[in-house]
Amino acid sequence: MGQNLIRVQDLEDNPTARVPVCLCLDVSGSMNIIIPGTGRATNEQRVIDGQRVYIAEGGVSRLDEMQKGIESFYETVRSDPQAHDAAEICVVTFGAGGAHIACDFAGVDRQTVPRLSADGETPMGEAVNLALDCLEQRKKEFKEAGVDYFQPWLVLMTDGVPNGNQQALEQAITRTRNLANANRLTVFPMAVSEEADLATLSRFSPKRPPAKLKNMNFKDFFEWLGKSVQQLSNSVPGEKPTLPHDNVDTWWEI
Amino acid sequence: MWKTTGCAVIGRGHEKEGLPCQDQVAFAAGGGIAAAVLADGAGSAKMAEEGAICAAKIAANYLVAHFHEILADDDATAVKEQLLATLKHALQERAEELDCALRDLASTLLAVAADDEQLLIVHLGDGVIGYLKEGELRVVSAPDNGEFANVTTFVTSPDALVKLRIYRGGVENVEGIVLMSDGTEQSFYQKQQRRLMPRLVHVMREAALVDNRVFVPQLVDAMTTVVTARTQDDCSIALLVRAIDEENPLAGKDDAARMEAFGIVADAPCARRRLRLCDEIYGYLAKPRTERAICRRFHIRFGAKKKLARLLAKGYIVKNGDIYQRACAARE
């Protein structure tokens, strides 16, 4: 009976509120290191990204696992209708040639999962600055288009020590800290190997200590991240959703 | 002269989780003043629905009781402080009864009160307030979201005084005011252009015309089936509209509104003449008449069935056998 009062075609179809997620990923040469137990070491040695390593035959590299992780992140996000419409993913990498946008913010529909390759150094500061620039640009576009958005997430993953421009690194740390302290950014600092610089990672994140990824288990982390996007995008506005930092302990144990 | 109506319906999110509806509406009237209030309980508050009920009721009664006093006071800050103090006092008492903290009763607040001359509008938090004046629908107060989608200000927030908006004005040519929670806003407020959807004009005019016993179930049905489909959130709407003269519901309306009621296209040829004829037929049907009598009275050569059918379909007149009569007159 109320259909005469209000019909579907009379209503505005406002866009879904977005969940911006920026992945800032280390693709320095050391990400090619083969995960122990998966390949066969030869006697040949080489220095890659500041580390002396044996050359291996076969095996699965850190990068391979990270690639699989990102793919499962996209899969998890795409599998939920609400998260599918809400998620906006950006991938910035740092390695050979400096910081690089592998995939700029857009709906997951219009994105293909970027294929990453690893080489070179660890210019982390430059990459975080670039990631934050992308985020600012996207937020500006949201505002202009009248699209609501949630507090953005920045995932920062490294297996090494930043060795880019020192000034850029300090600037990136200050920018990130200021946003996080003002509750305008949620930062997930991740150390993916024992060699990762935990001290620098923790400087990026005033509210949460860096987490260590155990056993190169990228897949579990990214699935958890995807589930968190699902939860946030399905939450009722104003509701305090179970954000990653609320249930992070369940994941931190991995 | 003002009529208030509205409803709050549970959203898909809360229904799934078995939680109560956290949107609430409340109304009050007295001394020629009517008030409509809407409160959206904060999702993060433990007893949000209780807080919303309490805030809406207290605000409605307070605005009616202190209407003239508030409008006469030029110190807007003092007015806001008094209103918030009254709300917080009542919420504090409720919190003690419920054995919870004040913040567990957090809600937004959207309110309107009016008498024959003036109106008063209050807005804190998200949701949107619109008004219909001279046939035009405009936004009075846009949603006050923080930067992020799930953040806004509540009655219990520390910055409530700063964020509370208060408006006053004359009622001349104002047909009605509409209050919407953020759930309803998703369907009726175009965020990019910051404008309201035109269908609200129809909703407001129906609200003015149709008795609440009929209108409210229609509104609840429309909100439940159509509006809640656009969001996970609870949806509510509250209206304060100029009540229509029971004897002649169309008498006080302007040409555009009457043309819409009679189904006349405004820019069609002879629209004015058709409107005048419809007005006259409608007036003539204060008493029961046959079609023949109508045709004779208005020199209609080829029958008046089409015109009468339109008025019948809109519910302005009723037909009983061969006899036509104005709907409100027939009810008595």
Interface residues (C-beta under 8 A of the other chain):
Chain A: M1 G2 Q3 N4 L5 I6 R7 V8 D10 L11 E12 D13 N14 P15 A17 R18 Q82 A145 G146 V147 D148 Y149 F150 Q151 R184 N234 S235 V236 P237 G238 E239 K240 P241
Chain B: G11 G13 H14 D40 A42 G43 S44 D126 N145 E147 F148 A149 N150 T152 D182 G183 Q186 S187 F188 Y189 Q190 K191 Q192 Q193 R194 M197 P198 R199 H202 V203 E206 P217 Q218 L219 V220 D221 A222 M223 T224 T225 V226 V227 A229 R230 T231 Q232 D233 D234
